[in-house]
Each structure stands twice: as structure tokens, then as C-alpha cells.
Amino acid sequence: MFCNTTLCSAGPVGWVNTLAVAREWRGRGVGLALLQHAFGEFARRGLQRASLSVDAQNLTGATRLYQRAGMRKTREYLLLKKVLRTGA
């Protein structure tokens, strides 16, 4: 079973909440097609910008996909974590 999907929301800016392409379908243009479809729908609704957030360290090549789709980095965040252990 595979799932290729995108989930978006439209406010002042089109927002791509989720973009998922099954591993066996990656590298075939499915992700780019999903993004282009979302961008077209945003434009049809009168929106002039689209945004998303991505883990730039992920190993799937998502950042390259978004750049191929014409997106550019506008912000960068650093997320810090600490594992809390009882008694430590």
C-alpha cells in the first residue's frame, strides 16, 4: 500500500501542511506534481504566495524538491532538545 498526498490550508498565504510521497514513488515527479497542483489551487483562490516548513536535515531530499518547485528559504530556525530523565 502506498500513499501520495498533500494537505494544504488557505489563509492570507497558501500553506502546505503535509506533503507525503511513498518511498517507492519518490524520484518520479509525484511530489513536484502535488506541489504544482497545490500552487495552482492557491492561485485559483487568489493567493499570491505559498509557504511550508521543512526539516532541512531530513534524508528524503525534500528541500531539493521544494527548491526545484521554485521555493526559496526565507527563515531558518534552530530547535534545541533535551531528554529529561527522572533523578538526573
Phi, psi and omega in degrees: 000142178225160180219119173242118186208160170222141178234123186231163172223150182240120174229225175294337179228142173290132183236124176271104181285315184218136171227119183229130175232126180302143184311316183289349179255356181292149179082009181248007179090003182294314180299316179296319178297319178297316178297314181298323176296315178299315180299319178297319178292321176301313181298319179301328179273004176088008179279146183251352181220152175229143182222164172198169173239152184213146170281104185295346180268357184297156186264004185274350183084017183302318181299318178297320178300312182296322177293320176298329179281000178096005180277150179229146179293132176241338178216157176221135181239149174247123180255122180255141181228155173215130175278125180262130180239141178298132177080004181265000000 
